[in-house]
């Protein structure tokens, strides 16, 4: 693969040759241009050319990539990017749907699962006349039996008329009160018939010689009995039988309980299909309801102090008065803490006065206490008002669906179970197993030797489950929601999907697949990538992990620095040649010429935050002391519960302790959206002022957001420009120096500096704005100078240059100091006006 003149972002027109069918690792400092080469140049062009092969009609449904800034790329195969980000926001997506294992399971389950009656638990099999005859021959050998079927008796029909009708049809005997009754005798002996009567089709002595007659009798009885018959063993016609009748039916029906079950179809075993989805939660596994812990957050308050949070303000103060009046009537103490009240009194406050039926408008007006739940029911009737919807959202939370218990499937799907040893597994039970356990269980299931389709499906599922175990995510479950996975987990799950698809002659571009992976699992990941390579694919991996760098067939080092000091090709070749390169930072650390020193003296902590009884996800009721004022590190193998402990339990509980909503969180969310992790307590929050979660989720997806805007410094810069005498004489305010709004930005490009030209069926083109020449502002705004620099010149300064410039103009405290931190962490090369969506994850 030949790349010539790559100039994307900070790349300086580099030429690179990549060997096809090998694993190439791209190394270099953060911001040196690795992602610009791997993703925005090579992947973008490979994907763009592949999409161009489709018809214009098909192309409109596919993501169109922008053409990279490169002179020429030759020999590029179709490309697939596997990034660290978790793009999934839907609650419907699970590990099973993402890996396509669920698609195979819904085809396998109807073939291997057995149906069980929800009433009596017996196995249900669709019977035929021959299979019923074989069972009767086995269970009733050498006995006399009656073959009967049920016939409905019309209302107000006399026994005489009904018996005449049966005689006309050729039937002379019926089974009433456990004995044979002839229909041609005096019907006056029969005082009353029930809603239905058993008509005797035949009386047979069971033996192998009478099998043909038995099958014929069963077929006829099934035809007239609408698929249901009884086989009744008897001693003689005149004596009442004490033997239990054997009911039989055809189709998916339990003859003992007279219950029909739905036939097994693929749709029944998919929670994304209306046939299989739980009717309550529609296949999401969770429902949204009022969370009493949010409505009554502090139970140490009394009713008089306003224990019900929503009743405290002026807007719903009338409800607080209603509650106080109701408590006076019921003689409930309003001065003691709520959690010290008897349970009956707490229930009265929460659920209201007991009454039959639903609460009506009259209940709210006639001084009946409607309860906290009743108040929220009334709020839900007002959701056509925007402020009511906002208010309700503060008090709602997702809870596990009470109908399917979080399994997502409707009850009919649970009738079908797979037998594994002494255990029975319905599909939600199987999806709830860890991937490693699910793989072991599926391998043990017996499949008929003549069912090649089921064997093929089972083998495909097992192969995909094995791949997931190999990349170190065997601890996940198939029903785990994809949105709760970390970026590294999503990337490895995607990698196994590609392996399962058996692709060949494809270019895979991977973004740091080792992120979040324990050193124990790196070797497995390398083996998996080599397996992908050995199928004839090309791998291009952006990576910092030493084990993966050493496992590469070929290395590309981009550098030597970052930002504008990078973007050059430092090295392209084998590892042993790289180690002797002096200009390469990567070579310095790989060869041991440079190391990261371990501190000789450790800082001492004087206080801590204590987590007690953490039990979210796989945490087993653990207690943790987290020291304050020091650099603390949380380690453990992949899936051990690190993110659960720090993100779900610590971070979200601290947010709540600081009076912030736990919904306020980074876009990469590990747990259930907005819910604090389960624990007894998190104490010590008073020792900190603020809690901030820093992860690799992008700061912004729009080119309008820039470093100077994100740091909140642009307002001061605009004030400085607006205070210049020339600006004041023209009446220009601070808003004129904003490129996101106001009258000073270029009207043609709306302050972006470029124009987007939509090409319908081709990739959109971005060209520099002809009006402002990429400077974002109108000419009269650009004439205003601050120490010989226009607003455009200031936005073009790098962080390092800006620090010196702001010191010169006396803005050291307000502008230079906040930028010092950026310079210290190695981001001095960033421009103040550089769009944030062009930054790498690091």
N, C-alpha and C positions, 0 to 999 in steps of 0.2 A: 504494500500500500504506500503510495508516494504522495506526500503533502508538500506543496510548494507555496511559499509566500504567505504563511498564516499570520494575519494581523488582527485577529479578534481581541478586543479589550486591550491588554498591555503587551500582547505578543508582538515581537519586533521582526515581522516578516521571516519567520524561521522555516527552514526546510527539514523535513523528517521522513525517514523511510521506516515503515513498520513491517516486520515479517508476519505473513499470514499463517494461521494454524499454530500460533505460539502464544504464550502468556507474557504480555509486556506490562511492566509496572512503571507508572509515572511518579517520580519523586520530586521533592523541592520544598522550600519554605512555604508557609501559608501566604497566599496572595501572590505567588510567583508566576501564576498563569497555568497551573496544571489543569484546572477545570475548564479554563478557556480553550485549551488544546483538546482535551479529551471529550468534553461534553458539547461546548458551544461551537467547535469546529468539526471534529471527526464524526461524532454521533449525529450532530445536526445535519451534516451533509449526507451521511448514510441513510438516515431516516427520510430526509427530504427527497432523495432520489428514488427510494423505495415507494414513497407515496405518489410520486410523479408517474409511476407505472400504472396506476389505477385510472379508470375513466373519470372525466370531469364530474360526472354525477356522484361517483363514490367519494371523490376527494373532498366534497363539501362536508362529509360526515367525519372526516379524519382531522386530527390536529395538524395544522400546517406549521412547519418549522421555518424560521427566518434563514435566509441564505447567509452563511458565514462569510466573514471578510477573509478570503483566501484566493490566491491566484488559480490554483489547480489542485485537484485530488484525483488520483488514478487508482483503480483496482480496489475500490471500497465495497465491501459486501453490505447487505441489509443490516441495519444496526438496531440493537435493543439496549436501552439505558436502564440500569438498576441503581437507583439513588437511595440515599439514607433517609430522605424525608418520608413522613407518613402522610400521603395525600388523601387518605380515606377519611371522610367525615360522616358517612352513612352508618347508622346503627345496624343496618341489614347485613353488612359485609362481615363475615367471620373468617377465621383461618381456613375453614372447610370450603367456603365459596371462593376465597382468594386463590387457593391451590387447585381448585376444580375437583377436589376429592368429593365434595357433596354431589356433584353431577354424576359421578360414578356410583356413589352410595345409593342415590335414588333409583338407579337402574338395578343395582345388586340386591337391595333389600326385598323387593317383590319376589325375587328368585330364591332367596335363602331363608327368609323369615317365615316362621310358623304363626298362624292366626290363633289367638286365644280369646275365648268368650269373656267379655268384661263382667258378666254376671256370675258365672259358676267357675270360670278359669279353665274349662275343658278346651282341648285343642279343636279347632274348627277346620274341617277339610271339605272341599266341594265333592260331594259323593255322587256316584252314578249307580244305576240299578245293579250292575255287576259287582261293584265294590261293597254295596249294602248286602248283597246275597252272600259274598265271601265271608263277611263279618257274622252274618246269621248262621251260616254253616259251621263257623268256628265256635260261636258262643252258645248255640242252641242245638247242637248235634243230638239226634235221636229223641227230640221233643216234638210235640205238636204245637204249631204256632198259628195265630191269626194275623193276616195282613189287613190293616184297617187304615182308613183315611177319614179326615174330618169333613163334614158337610154342614154348612150353616142352615139353621132353621129360620124361615121368615117369621117376622113378628105376627102374633095372633093366629098362628097356623095350628089347626087341630091335629093331634097325632094321627087320626084316621086318614086325613087328606095327605099328610106328609108321607105316611107309609104307602099309600096308593101310588104316589109319585115314584117312590123307590122301586116298587114292584114293576112299574112301567119301564124303568131303566134296567130291570133284570136283577135287582138286588133283593135278597130274601132275609138277610140277617143283619142286625146291628148289635153293637156292644154298648150295653147300658148297665150301670152299677156293677161293673166287674163281672158281667155274665152275658151270654149270647141270648138275644131276644129276636124271635122270628117276626117279620112284618106282616105275615099272612094270618096271624092269630087275632083274637078279638082285641082291638086296640083300646077297649075300655079299661083293660088292666093297667095301661100306661096312663097315669093321670095327667102328667105334664112333661113336656120335652124342654131341655135347656136351650141355650142360644145356638148350640151346635151338637151334632151327634156323630159318633164313630160308625161308619159303614164298613162292614166286613167284605173285603175283596175276595179273599180265599182262605181256606183252612188247609194247611199242608203239614205232613210229617217230614221233618227235616232229615234228609239223607243226601248223599252225593248223587243218587239216581234222580232225585226230584229237583235238581239245580235249575234245569231249563224252565220248569213250571214256576219255580220260585222267582226267577228273574223276570218272567213274563208278568206274574202277579204284581211284583214290585213296580215294574214300569207302568202298568195300568193304574195302580193306586197313586203313583206320583203324578200321573197326568191329571187325574180327577181331584187329587188332594192338593193341587197347586204346589207341588214340590215337597210336601210334608206327609210322612206316613208313620204308623206305629207297628211294631212287631210285638205281639202279645203271646207269651208262652201260656198254654192252658193244660189242665188235666183232663177235663171233660166239658162238654157244652153246658151241662145243667148245673155244675158246681161253680160257685164264684172263684175266680182266680186270685191267688195270693202272691203270684209272681209279679215282679216289676216289669211294666212294658218298656220296650226299647224304642225311643223316638229316633227317626232319621229324617234328614232333609237334604235337598240338593242346593248347590250355590253356597254363598258365604252367609250361612245362617246356623245359629245354634238351636238344634231341635229341642234341647232340654229347657232352655229359657225362652224360646221363641223370640230371639233377638237377631236382627239382620245387622251385619257389619259391612262396611264399604269394601269393595274388591281392591286388591293391592295394585295400584297404578303408580307410575313414577311421580305423578303430580301429588299424590297423597304423602310422599316422603320428601317434599320440598317445602320449607317454610316461606319461600318466595312465591308459592303458588296458592291461590285462594282455596284449593282443595285441601292442602296440607297445613295451612297457617292457622294458628290458634285464633278463634273468632274474637276473643277479648282483646289481645294485644296485636293482632294482625301479623304475627310472625316476628315481632321485635323482641319478645321475651320480657319486656318491661312496660309498665303503664305509668302514667303521670298522675299523681294524686297530691292532696294537701299533706304536707309534712308537719305533724304536730310539734316536732322539735324546733321548727322555725316559727310556728305560731306562738308557742310557749317556750321561748329559749332559756329563760332563767326561772326554774321552779322554786327557787329560794324566796322569790317575791310573794307577797300575799295578793289576794284578789283586789283588795283596796289599793295596793300600790301599782296595779296594772300589770298583772302577770300575763294577760293576753296582750301580746305586743301590738296587734293591729287595732286594739281598742284604745290605745294611749292618746292618739292625736285628736284634734278637733273634728276631723272628718267623720269618724265613727265613734265619737264620744258617747252618742246616744245608746250604742250597744253596751258600753260599760255601765251606763245607768240601768239599762234593762237587766244586766247581770246582777247588779247590786240589789235591785228590787226582788229578783227571783231568789237570791240568797237569803234575803230577809224573810221571805215567805217560807222557805225550806229550813230556816234556822241554821244556815251554814256560816261558820265563823269566817269572816272576811279579813281578819287581822293576823292569822297564822300563815307561815309559808305554805305555798300550794302543795308541795310534796309531803307535808305533814298532815294534810287533810285525809279523812277516811276515803277508801277507794270509791265508795258509792257517791260521795260528794264530788270527787274529781270527775267521775263519769257523768254526773249531772251537769257540771260546767261544760264538759267537752261535747256531750251528745244531746243535751237538752232534756225536756220533759218527755217521758215515755208516752207514746200514743201510737195508734194503729195507722198505717198508711203513711204517705209522704207529707211533709210540711207544706202548707199552702200560704198564700199571701196573708190570709186572715190570722194565721198563727203569729206572724210578725207584728200585726197591728193590735191583736187582742191580749197583749201582755203575757202571752205564753212564752216561756224561755225556750228558744230555738237551738241553743247550744253553739259552741264554736264551729262545729261541723256545719250546722244549719246556716250560720252566717256566711260561710264560704260557699255553700250551695246557692245562697242568694246572690253572692258575688258572681258566680259562674253564669247566672242568668243575665248578668249585665255586661257580658264580654263584648258587646257591640261597641262599647265605649273604650277608646284606646287606653285611658289611664287605669281602667279596671283590669285590662289585660296585663298591663305592666305591674300593677299591684299583686295580682294573682301569681305572676311568675316568681315573685319574691318568696312566696310561701309554698311553692310546689316543689316536689322532688320525684325522681324516678324510683319506683319500687318494683320488685320482682312480681311479674304477673301472677295473681293468685290462682288463675284457672290452669295454666300450663306449668306453673312453678318455675318459670324461666326457660323451659325447654323449647319454646317457640312453636311446637306442633299441636294440632288439634287432637282431642281425645281418641278419635278413630284411628289415627296413625299409631297410637300406643298399643293397639290390640295385636300388632305384629311384632314378634320378638324372635331374636336369634338365640338358639340354645348353644351355650358354651360350657361344657362340663355340667355342673349342677346349677349353673346360673342362667338366668334369662335376661337378655338385654334388648330394650326397645331402642329405637334410633336416637332419641335424646340422651339415653344412658350411655350409648356408645360414643356419642359426640362429646360427652362430659368427661370421658377418660383422657388421661394424658396421652400424647401421641405415641410415646414408647409403649404404653400398656395396650393401646388400641391396636398397634401393629402386632403385638404378641397374640392378642385375642383373635384377631382376624385370621392369623396363620393356623390356628387350632380348629377353626370351624370346618366341619365335614361338608363337602360338596359332592353331589353325585358325579360319578366318573363320566356319565354321558352328557353332563351339562357343561359344555365347553364355554358357553357365553359367560356363565357365572364365574368359571375359573379365570377367564381372561380379565373380567372386571376386578375380581379379588386380587389377582397378581398386580394389576395396574395401581390399585389403591395401596397395596403393601409396598410397592416400589416407591411411591410418592411419600408414604409415611417414613420409610427408611431414609430417604433423602433429607427429610426434615430432622430426623434424629442425628444424621451425620453433620448437619450444619449447627448443631448445638441448641435446637429449639424443641427437643423431645419432651420438655416439661409443659409446653403449651397444650391447650385442648382445642379440638376442632370447632367447638362452639364459642371460643374466645372471640370477642368483638375486635375487629381489625383496628378500630380507632383507638383501642387501649394499648396497642403494641408500640414499642419504641421504634425509632427510625431504623436502628440496626436490625431489629427483629423483622421488620417489614422487608428490608433488603434481602435478608437470608431466606425468608419465605418466598419472595419473588424469584430468587436464584433456584430454588427447588422446583418452582413451577416451570422454569425454563428447562431444567433437566428432565422433568416429567414429560415435557412436550417433545422431547427427542429431536431438537432442532440441530441442523448441520449447516456448515458454510455460512455462519452468522457471526457478526461482530457484537460481542457483549462488552459494554462500557460500565464498569463498576466504580462506585464512589465510596472509598474506604469501608469495605465490607467487614473489617475487623472491629469497627467501633462498637463498644459495649460488650465485646466478646472476651471471655476469660482466656488467659494463655492456654489453659487446658484444651480449649476448643479450636484454637487457631490451626493446629495440625489437621483436624477434620475438614476445616474450611478449605485449606490448601488442596487436600485430596479431592474435594468436590470440584474445585476450579480446574484441577488437572483432568478430572473425568470429563468435564465440559470441553476442555481443549482437545482431549484425545478423540473426541467424536468428529473432529475436523473444524472446530470453531476457533475464532480468534478472540482473545481476551485482552482488554485494555483496562488496567486497574489503577486508579489514583489511590495511593496508600502511603502511610508513614510507619506501619508496623514492620519491625525488622525481620521477623520470620517469613512474612509474605514477600518482602523485598528479596530475601535470599532464595526464595523458591521460584523466582521469575526466570523465564528463558532469556528475557531481554529487558534492559532498563533504559528509561529516558529521564534525564535529570534536567529540570527547568529551573532557572535562577539567573544570576547568582543571588540576588536579593529578592525583595518583594515589591509589588506595585511597579512603579516606573523603573526601579532598579533591577527588576526581574524581566521575564518575558523573553529570555535568550535560551538557546539550546546549549546547555553546559556539557551534556554527555549523551550518547546513544550507543549502547553496546552491551556486552556481558558484564556481570558483577565484578569478576576478578580484575577487569581493566579499570572499572570505576574507582576502586579503592586507592589508586595511585594519582587520582586527579586532585590538584591542590585548590582549584577554584570552587570545588563543590562542597557545600556545607554537609550534604548527605554523606559524602565520602569521608569527611572529617569525623563524623560520629560513628559510621559503620566500621572504620578502621581503628577507632579508639584514640585518634589524635585529639579529639575533644570529648569531654564527658560532662554530665550534669552533676555538680558536686552535691554530696549529701551533707546537710547541716550538721556541724559538730555539736552545737548546743540547741536544745529544743525549748520552745516557749512553754511556760507553765500556764495552765488555765486556773482561774480562781472561781468561776461560776459555770453553771451548765443549764441546759434545757432538758427536762426529764420526760421521756415517753414511757407510759405504763400500759401494759396489756395490749400491745399492738397486734391485731388479728385480721387485718385486711388481706384478701387473696390468700397467699400461702404462708403468711406470718403466723407463727404459733404462739400467740399470747406473750410476746417478748417485751422486756423492759430494757430501755437504752438511756444512758446519760450522754448527751452530746455537749462536749466542752465548748465554751464561748471564748472568743479572743485568740483562737488558734486556728491553724490550717488542719482541718479534720478530713480524713479520707474514708469512704465507705467502699469496701471491696467484697468480692464473693463471686462464685461461678454464675454464668448466665442463667437468669430465671430464679435466683436465690431469694429475691425480694428486695433488692437495693432500691430500685425506683419506687416500689410500693411504700417502703419505709420513709424515704426522704420526700418524695413528691406527694403521694396520697395522704400519708399520715402526718408527717411533720409540717410540710408547706401549707397544706389546706387547713389543718387545724390551727396553725399560727395565723393564717388570714382571718379565720373566724374570730380568734381571740383578739385580733386587732380591729375587729368591727367591720372587716371587708367581706364581700361575698366570695365564697370559695369557687364561684363560677369564673371569677377573674383569674385567668391562668394563661400560660403560653399556649400556642396553637398545638404543640406536641403534647398531648395529654395521655398519661399512662393508665389512669383509672377511669371509672365511670364519670362522665362529664359532671363537674360541679359538686360532687359528693366528697365530703371529708372522709379519710380512711378510718375504719373502725378501730377504736382503742378506748381504754378506760379514761386516760387523761393525758394532756400535754401541759406540763407546768413550767413556769419560768419565762413566759412570753413577755412579762413586764420588764425583763432585763434587756430587751431589744426595742429599737424604735421602729424598724421596718423590716419586711422580709421580701426578698426579690428572687425569682426563679430565672436562672440564666441557662438556656439550652441552645441547640443549633437550629431552632426554627427561624425562618427568615423574618427580618425586622419589618420588611415592607415588600409588597408585590407590585408597587407602582413606581415608575421612574420619577414621580414628583417628590418623593421623600429622599432627603439627603442627610449626610452626617451633621451638618450645622443645624438643620431643622430638628433632627432627632434629639440632639443635645440641648435644644431649647435656647440656642445662642443667636438665632437669626433675628429675633425681635430687637435685640440690642444693636446689632449691625445696622438694621433698617432705621433705627432711631438716630444713629450716628450720621447716616447719609441724609436723613430728613432735616437734621440740625445744621447742615452746611448752608452758608449764606445764599448760594445760587439756588438751592432747592427751595429755601424759604421765599426767595423773591418770585419763584415760579408757582408758589402755593402747593408744592409737592409734600404730601404727608408720608408717614412710614408705610402706609398701605400701597403707595405707588412703587415701592421697591420690593414688592412680593411678586414672585413668578407663578403663584398658585391662584391669586385673585387680584382684584384692584385694577386701576386704570393704567398702570405703568408697564404691564407685561405686553409682549408682542401679541397683537390680536390675531394674526394669521395662524400661529402655532400654539396659542394659549399658554405661552411661557414654557413650553417643553424644549424648544430649540430645534425640534425636528417635526416633519410632517409624515403622517401615516397614509400611504396610498393603498387602498384596498384593491387587490387584483382578482377578486371574485374566486376563480378556481386555482389561482397560483398563490404562492406565499405573499403576504403583505410586504410592501416596500417601505422602508424608512429612509427619508432623504432630509438633508439639512435644510432648515427653513430658509427660503430665498429672501425673505423680508428682513429678518434680524441676523442672518448668517450664523445661526446657532447660539446667539448671545442672549436669547430669552426676553430681552427688554426693548422698549421703543427707544429711538435715537436720543430724544430729549432727556430720558432718564439716564442713559449711558454717559451723557455729558457731565453729570454730577460726579465730582471726584472727591475722594477721601484720601489725603496724602498721595495725590497723583494716581490713585487707583479707582476705576469705576466699579460699580456693583458686580459686573461680570468678572472683572479682574480678581476681585476678592473671592468669588466663588470658585475661581480656577486655581487659587493657592492650595498647595498641599498643607497638611496639618502642621508640619515642621516649619514651613515658610510663614504660615498664618500666626504661629506663636510669636515669632520675631516681629512680624508686622504689628500685631496688637500691642506688644510691649513698647514699640516705638511711638504709638499714638496714645500711650497712657491708659490702656485698657487691660492691664496685666491681671487684675483681680477678677474682672467680670468675664473676660474672654480667653486670655492666655492660660489661666490656671485650669479651667475645665478641659482645655485641649491637651494639657501636659499629660493627662492620664492616657489619652489615645497614643501619644508619642511613646510613652513608657512601655505600652504593651506591643509596640512594634507596628503601629498603624500610622506612622508619620507620613507615609507615602500617599495616603488617601487625600483626594481633593475635597474641599468643603462642599462643593456642589455636585459631587459624583452621585448618581442615582443609587440608592441602597440596594435595588434589585440586581445590581451588577456585582455585588460583593459575594465572596465565597462563604460557605457555612462557618468556617473558622473565624 
